Every structure is written in structure tokens, then in C-alpha cells.
Amino acid sequence: MTRGDLLVTAQGARFMGRRFACAIGRGGITARKREGDGATPAGTHGLTGLMYRPDRIAPGLLPGWAVPIRPGDLWSDDPADPDYNHLVRALHRHSHECLRRPDPLYDIILPTDWNWPHAAPGAGSAIFVHCWRAPRYPTAGCVAFRRRDLVWIAARLSPQSRLVVIG
């Protein structure tokens, strides 16, 4: 583990010497992730990008490698889709999640390499780091932070940073 890694446990997170409250999956942390279990997978996960809503987050707050979430950006969550667990564009005929949500959950998204790029059906999709719904409100398996904390964290991440989940 390096100083640039984001360490997460069921009790909270640590990054660059600071502690943060965070939310994890309603199924807790697991070493045996399955589709729909609501659990956050334990392990060391690469961050595959940094995406943000440019109409809600000023681009100057984030590093230069951040990319805007565009209208029509979707994430495939259908295990039968050849693009399962990948960014896709509207109109997409398979089941998917819209990344430009009306709520603030996906104002900042850090996709991880969980079950990516070669997704195995049934192993779970879309483990993101994103904004939380409410303090410590459980996710469907992602890791979520207070918006101001996530902006602070994202501004200091590098493409080599990792999400380290210890269960």
C-alpha cells in the first residue's frame, strides 16, 4: 500500500493521513463478491478513471485526467450484454444505469477495475467510488463519501492510486 492509496474498512476510510467517514455496501465487505449481493469486494482495486458532472462540479477542483460525464453516458449492468460492466452510450438496448442522475450520487465517479475489463457474468458490476446518499447510508456495493470529502480526495488522487478495501 502507498500513501496515494485510498484505504477503506467498515469503520471508515483513510487517505493521505486523514480519516473520512464513508459508506460501503449493505452486504458489508466480502471476499466472495456476487451480482446483486450488495457487498463491497475486499481487495486492492485499480481506479480506471475519474468522471464528474461539469454542471455540478467545477473542473478546476479536479485533476487534469478527470473527464466530464456527458448526456447519454450509461453503464451496462446486464450480464448478457457483450458490454457488461462497461461505459456505453444511449440508446442502449441492454439493462444499464444512467450516469447523469438527477440526484447528486454520481456527481463524481471513480470507476474501479472490479470485474473489468473482461467482465465475468455474475461476479458483480460497477464498483464505483461516489457521493453518498446520506451519512453512512449503505450502497449496492460501492464506496461512498460526503461530497466535500470526495472532492478533496479526488483532487489528490493520481491515475496510479488504488482503492484498498479491507474486510
Backbone bond lengths (Angstrom), bond angles and torsions (degrees), N, CA, C in turn:
res aa  C-N    CA-C-N  psi(-1)  N-CA   C-N-CA  omega(-1)  CA-C   N-CA-C  phi
1 M - - - 1.439 - - 1.530 108.98 -
2 T 1.348 115.14 143.05 1.465 119.63 179.62 1.533 109.92 -118.59
3 R 1.312 115.98 168.10 1.464 121.73 179.77 1.529 111.47 -59.88
4 G 1.310 117.87 -28.01 1.458 122.21 -179.74 1.510 114.77 -82.69
5 D 1.351 117.71 -0.05 1.459 121.24 178.99 1.518 110.84 -86.88
6 L 1.304 116.27 146.73 1.459 123.98 177.63 1.529 107.05 -97.52
7 L 1.324 116.88 110.08 1.463 123.40 -177.07 1.528 109.28 -93.95
8 V 1.340 116.75 127.86 1.462 122.10 -178.48 1.514 109.99 -127.45
9 T 1.332 115.63 134.44 1.465 123.22 171.88 1.526 107.01 -130.12
10 A 1.313 117.11 176.28 1.464 120.62 176.72 1.522 111.64 -64.59
11 Q 1.322 117.77 -20.27 1.466 121.59 -178.78 1.526 113.64 -89.48
12 G 1.317 118.51 -16.57 1.456 121.03 -178.99 1.511 111.31 151.77
13 A 1.325 115.72 -166.87 1.461 121.62 -175.48 1.516 110.72 -127.44
14 R 1.340 114.52 159.55 1.458 122.07 176.03 1.527 107.88 -136.98
15 F 1.339 114.57 134.81 1.462 120.25 178.91 1.522 108.52 -153.99
16 M 1.318 115.59 128.07 1.463 123.44 177.69 1.531 112.35 50.32
17 G 1.325 115.73 43.48 1.450 121.51 176.15 1.520 115.20 80.92
18 R 1.318 117.42 0.00 1.471 120.73 179.39 1.527 110.09 -110.58
19 R 1.319 115.45 152.91 1.466 122.25 176.38 1.527 109.29 -105.94
20 F 1.348 115.39 144.93 1.454 121.67 -178.94 1.525 109.85 -137.43
21 A 1.314 115.58 144.34 1.457 120.11 168.93 1.528 106.91 -74.30
22 C 1.311 116.54 144.25 1.455 120.22 176.64 1.523 109.31 -148.75
23 A 1.309 115.51 166.80 1.455 122.26 175.28 1.517 107.92 -114.76
24 I 1.330 115.39 145.07 1.467 121.27 175.67 1.532 107.60 -122.48
25 G 1.302 116.08 -176.52 1.457 120.98 -178.53 1.522 113.90 -62.76
26 R 1.325 115.72 148.63 1.466 121.58 179.61 1.525 111.59 -60.93
27 G 1.331 117.63 -20.70 1.463 123.06 178.16 1.522 113.16 -90.82
28 G 1.348 117.03 8.71 1.460 120.92 -179.42 1.520 111.84 77.25
29 I 1.311 115.95 -157.42 1.465 122.45 178.63 1.520 107.36 -106.28
30 T 1.330 116.21 134.20 1.459 120.29 -176.68 1.523 112.21 -134.34
31 A 1.318 115.10 151.44 1.466 121.30 172.99 1.532 110.40 -92.14
32 R 1.350 117.17 -6.27 1.478 121.97 -177.24 1.526 110.60 -126.86
33 K 1.296 117.06 68.57 1.459 123.22 -177.94 1.522 111.35 -65.21
34 R 1.349 115.68 135.23 1.468 123.12 175.02 1.528 108.89 -133.58
35 E 1.318 116.59 153.47 1.461 121.62 177.15 1.529 109.81 -57.42
36 G 1.328 116.17 128.88 1.455 121.09 174.86 1.514 116.29 82.67
37 D 1.353 119.23 1.27 1.470 120.14 -177.61 1.529 112.91 -79.41
38 G 1.327 117.78 -10.53 1.458 121.00 178.49 1.516 113.95 70.53
39 A 1.315 117.43 12.82 1.463 121.18 -176.64 1.526 111.33 -99.30
40 T 1.320 114.50 153.48 1.462 122.45 174.64 1.520 107.56 -93.01
41 P 1.332 118.15 125.76 1.462 119.40 -177.67 1.532 113.29 -73.43
42 A 1.329 115.40 130.04 1.464 120.87 175.11 1.520 108.86 -69.82
43 G 1.315 116.16 153.35 1.456 120.48 175.34 1.508 112.33 129.38
44 T 1.321 115.02 -174.15 1.453 122.91 179.06 1.518 107.63 -105.48
45 H 1.325 115.59 120.07 1.460 121.91 -174.30 1.526 110.00 -120.78
46 G 1.316 116.00 129.94 1.450 120.27 175.05 1.523 110.83 -71.66
47 L 1.313 116.08 151.70 1.454 121.24 173.21 1.520 107.09 -94.95
48 T 1.328 116.62 123.76 1.460 119.85 -174.14 1.524 112.92 -96.75
49 G 1.313 117.01 1.02 1.446 119.91 178.65 1.511 111.12 172.31
50 L 1.318 114.46 176.86 1.459 123.24 175.19 1.514 105.67 -141.33
51 M 1.332 115.41 115.53 1.457 121.39 -177.82 1.527 108.87 -119.88
52 Y 1.334 116.29 150.42 1.458 119.96 -178.01 1.519 110.57 -150.46
53 R 1.334 115.83 158.41 1.463 123.06 175.23 1.523 108.11 -86.72
54 P 1.331 119.28 107.09 1.463 120.71 -177.06 1.527 113.23 -66.85
55 D 1.323 117.95 -17.07 1.461 120.42 176.77 1.529 111.71 -84.23
56 R 1.350 117.03 -5.26 1.465 121.02 -178.61 1.526 113.67 -126.64
57 I 1.321 117.85 -24.21 1.471 123.00 -178.64 1.529 107.13 -124.04
58 A 1.307 116.49 125.01 1.466 119.90 178.33 1.527 109.42 -67.86
59 P 1.324 118.03 126.94 1.462 120.43 -177.45 1.525 113.24 -57.21
60 G 1.322 118.36 -29.27 1.457 121.70 -179.68 1.521 113.71 -66.42
61 L 1.332 117.68 -14.08 1.462 121.20 178.14 1.525 112.54 -80.49
62 L 1.325 116.54 -13.56 1.467 121.73 -173.67 1.519 111.03 -117.17
63 P 1.342 116.80 160.06 1.477 119.37 179.24 1.528 111.59 -66.77
64 G 1.308 115.68 162.18 1.461 122.24 -176.60 1.514 115.44 -61.28
65 W 1.327 118.74 -19.40 1.464 120.58 -179.49 1.529 112.74 -84.66
66 A 1.344 118.14 -2.31 1.470 121.64 176.80 1.523 109.36 -70.95
67 V 1.326 116.63 141.97 1.467 121.83 178.76 1.527 110.07 -122.30
68 P 1.329 116.37 143.65 1.463 119.13 -179.40 1.527 112.17 -70.91
69 I 1.324 115.17 146.12 1.465 121.22 170.88 1.520 105.97 -82.43
70 R 1.324 115.94 123.41 1.457 121.32 -176.43 1.529 110.64 -94.61
71 P 1.328 117.07 155.39 1.460 118.32 170.06 1.539 107.92 -57.13
72 G 1.303 116.68 135.66 1.462 120.76 -179.26 1.516 114.30 92.23
73 D 1.337 118.70 -3.10 1.467 120.89 175.33 1.529 108.65 -76.07
74 L 1.311 115.50 128.45 1.463 123.01 -177.93 1.516 108.60 -132.49
75 W 1.344 116.42 164.86 1.461 121.63 173.95 1.520 107.46 -126.11
76 S 1.337 117.52 120.98 1.456 121.09 -178.84 1.524 110.78 -70.97
77 D 1.346 115.91 127.41 1.462 120.52 177.38 1.528 111.49 -120.91
78 D 1.323 116.47 21.36 1.462 122.38 -178.21 1.531 109.69 -102.74
79 P 1.359 117.74 111.02 1.470 119.76 -179.03 1.527 114.16 -57.85
80 A 1.347 117.76 -19.67 1.470 120.64 178.99 1.534 112.31 -85.31
81 D 1.307 117.26 -7.60 1.461 122.56 -178.31 1.527 109.56 -82.07
82 P 1.331 118.36 131.50 1.475 119.63 174.90 1.536 112.38 -59.03
83 D 1.333 117.51 -22.91 1.467 122.67 178.25 1.528 112.41 -99.34
84 Y 1.330 117.19 21.53 1.465 122.72 179.92 1.530 110.64 -51.33
85 N 1.321 115.29 133.49 1.458 124.34 178.29 1.535 112.53 62.48
86 H 1.332 115.00 38.33 1.459 122.04 176.56 1.524 110.01 -136.25
87 L 1.316 114.68 157.96 1.451 121.75 172.31 1.524 107.88 -67.87
88 V 1.325 116.54 130.91 1.464 122.59 176.92 1.526 107.42 -133.19
89 R 1.303 116.08 172.99 1.469 121.34 -178.59 1.528 110.05 -117.75
90 A 1.327 115.50 151.99 1.465 121.28 174.54 1.531 107.33 -70.59
91 L 1.214 116.88 148.15 1.440 136.60 -5.73 1.522 108.42 -83.49
92 H 1.291 116.43 124.72 1.467 121.36 -177.05 1.519 107.86 -118.20
93 R 1.323 117.09 126.76 1.464 120.12 -171.20 1.521 114.01 -79.68
94 H 1.316 118.29 -16.93 1.466 121.17 178.99 1.526 110.12 -90.67
95 S 1.322 116.26 165.66 1.463 121.31 177.77 1.532 109.29 -59.63
96 H 1.331 115.12 140.43 1.466 120.27 -175.90 1.518 110.11 -157.06
97 E 1.302 114.35 169.79 1.452 122.53 175.82 1.519 107.50 -117.27
98 C 1.331 116.77 134.45 1.460 121.79 177.80 1.526 108.62 -79.11
99 L 1.323 117.85 129.45 1.456 120.94 -178.95 1.530 112.46 -83.71
100 R 1.320 118.40 -20.35 1.481 121.47 176.12 1.518 108.08 -96.99
101 R 1.313 114.45 77.67 1.456 122.24 -176.64 1.527 111.06 -78.76
102 P 1.339 116.86 152.80 1.471 118.70 175.55 1.532 112.40 -70.88
103 D 1.336 117.25 -26.42 1.470 120.46 176.86 1.534 108.45 -88.54
104 P 1.337 118.41 172.07 1.467 120.62 -174.99 1.539 115.44 -85.97
105 L 1.331 119.26 6.18 1.463 120.64 -174.62 1.527 113.12 -55.69
106 Y 1.310 117.47 -40.13 1.455 120.89 -176.45 1.534 112.32 -107.48
107 D 1.323 117.61 29.90 1.463 119.13 174.73 1.530 110.20 -63.70
108 I 1.333 116.60 -31.04 1.465 123.71 171.81 1.525 106.33 -134.27
109 I 1.321 116.38 131.63 1.467 121.66 178.17 1.523 108.83 -131.97
110 L 1.320 114.85 132.14 1.465 121.28 170.49 1.531 106.58 -116.23
111 P 1.339 117.56 96.64 1.461 118.94 176.27 1.528 110.10 -66.98
112 T 1.318 116.33 146.33 1.458 120.69 177.37 1.524 109.74 -109.20
113 D 1.311 115.83 172.19 1.462 120.04 179.46 1.534 112.44 -89.81
114 W 1.347 117.04 18.19 1.465 119.09 175.63 1.527 108.95 -61.14
115 N 1.327 116.54 122.66 1.466 123.81 178.74 1.531 111.56 51.84
116 W 1.305 115.98 41.62 1.459 123.45 -176.99 1.524 109.06 -148.35
117 P 1.280 123.04 142.33 1.452 128.39 8.79 1.526 114.36 -87.76
118 H 1.320 118.33 -16.19 1.468 121.26 179.74 1.521 108.25 -99.15
119 A 1.321 115.65 87.06 1.459 121.73 -172.74 1.528 111.72 -74.23
120 A 1.328 114.86 130.68 1.461 121.89 174.66 1.523 108.14 -94.45
121 P 1.335 118.44 119.35 1.463 120.11 178.41 1.532 111.16 -53.45
122 G 1.318 115.44 135.54 1.459 120.96 178.51 1.513 114.69 91.99
123 A 1.332 118.13 -11.48 1.473 121.22 -177.53 1.526 112.62 -89.07
124 G 1.316 116.62 -1.77 1.460 119.83 178.37 1.512 112.00 97.87
125 S 1.315 114.29 146.56 1.461 119.75 -178.73 1.516 110.83 -125.35
126 A 1.306 115.22 165.74 1.456 125.08 167.95 1.517 114.67 47.10
127 I 1.313 117.27 67.15 1.458 120.00 168.11 1.523 105.57 -90.13
128 F 1.331 114.03 104.24 1.455 122.41 -178.82 1.525 109.62 -108.41
129 V 1.320 114.91 159.85 1.459 122.05 161.25 1.523 103.15 -103.26
130 H 1.339 117.13 127.41 1.462 120.74 -176.61 1.528 110.65 -150.99
131 C 1.327 117.33 -178.02 1.468 122.47 178.97 1.523 110.05 -75.24
132 W 1.336 115.94 146.28 1.466 117.88 -178.99 1.519 111.81 -85.50
133 R 1.344 113.86 158.14 1.461 122.63 178.98 1.533 110.49 -74.38
134 A 1.313 115.30 -42.32 1.464 124.16 178.73 1.524 105.70 -157.84
135 P 1.335 118.06 162.44 1.464 118.99 -178.50 1.533 113.01 -50.04
136 R 1.326 114.23 119.10 1.466 123.93 177.69 1.534 114.73 57.97
137 Y 1.323 117.91 16.12 1.462 121.74 177.02 1.528 108.00 -64.57
138 P 1.329 118.51 124.84 1.471 120.81 -174.44 1.530 113.20 -60.16
139 T 1.308 115.09 150.75 1.464 122.96 177.78 1.524 109.00 -103.16
140 A 1.321 115.82 -177.03 1.464 121.56 175.45 1.533 111.32 -87.01
141 G 1.331 116.97 8.48 1.462 121.83 -179.99 1.514 112.80 139.86
142 C 1.314 115.88 -14.18 1.463 121.29 179.14 1.525 110.72 -77.05
143 V 1.323 115.50 178.18 1.459 122.78 173.14 1.521 105.92 -114.20
144 A 1.336 117.01 130.57 1.458 120.57 -175.00 1.526 111.29 -130.00
145 F 1.333 114.38 147.40 1.460 122.82 -176.88 1.521 111.10 -131.07
146 R 1.328 115.02 159.05 1.462 121.50 168.37 1.538 106.46 -55.89
147 R 1.306 116.52 140.01 1.467 121.60 -175.03 1.528 112.41 -53.86
148 R 1.327 118.32 -49.19 1.475 119.36 -176.95 1.527 111.01 -64.37
149 D 1.334 117.14 -33.56 1.464 120.10 176.70 1.522 110.82 -69.13
150 L 1.329 117.12 -41.06 1.462 119.86 -179.88 1.527 111.22 -66.81
151 V 1.322 117.86 -37.11 1.471 120.22 175.48 1.525 109.48 -61.56
152 W 1.337 117.50 -44.59 1.464 121.44 179.53 1.526 110.61 -61.73
153 I 1.323 116.27 -46.24 1.474 121.03 179.92 1.526 110.39 -63.02
154 A 1.329 116.56 -50.99 1.473 121.07 -176.06 1.527 111.51 -59.45
155 A 1.322 117.13 -36.09 1.470 120.93 -179.84 1.522 112.08 -64.27
156 R 1.330 117.25 -20.97 1.461 121.76 -175.62 1.523 113.84 -109.72
157 L 1.308 116.85 -1.39 1.467 120.45 177.73 1.522 110.22 -77.75
158 S 1.308 114.72 156.84 1.460 120.25 171.97 1.537 107.08 -121.70
159 P 1.314 117.53 165.81 1.463 118.88 176.63 1.535 113.03 -60.28
160 Q 1.327 117.85 -18.14 1.468 121.18 178.53 1.535 112.57 -89.45
161 S 1.337 117.77 -7.99 1.463 120.53 179.24 1.529 109.83 -63.25
162 R 1.316 114.73 154.13 1.474 120.14 179.51 1.511 110.22 -130.94
163 L 1.318 115.16 156.23 1.453 122.68 171.46 1.529 106.05 -96.17
164 V 1.330 117.43 118.54 1.463 122.21 -179.96 1.523 107.17 -111.87
165 V 1.325 116.31 112.49 1.461 122.14 -177.73 1.524 108.06 -107.61
166 I 1.330 115.33 121.11 1.465 121.50 -178.72 1.519 108.09 -113.53
167 G 1.328 115.24 124.41 1.477 119.42 -177.72 1.480 113.66 -110.63
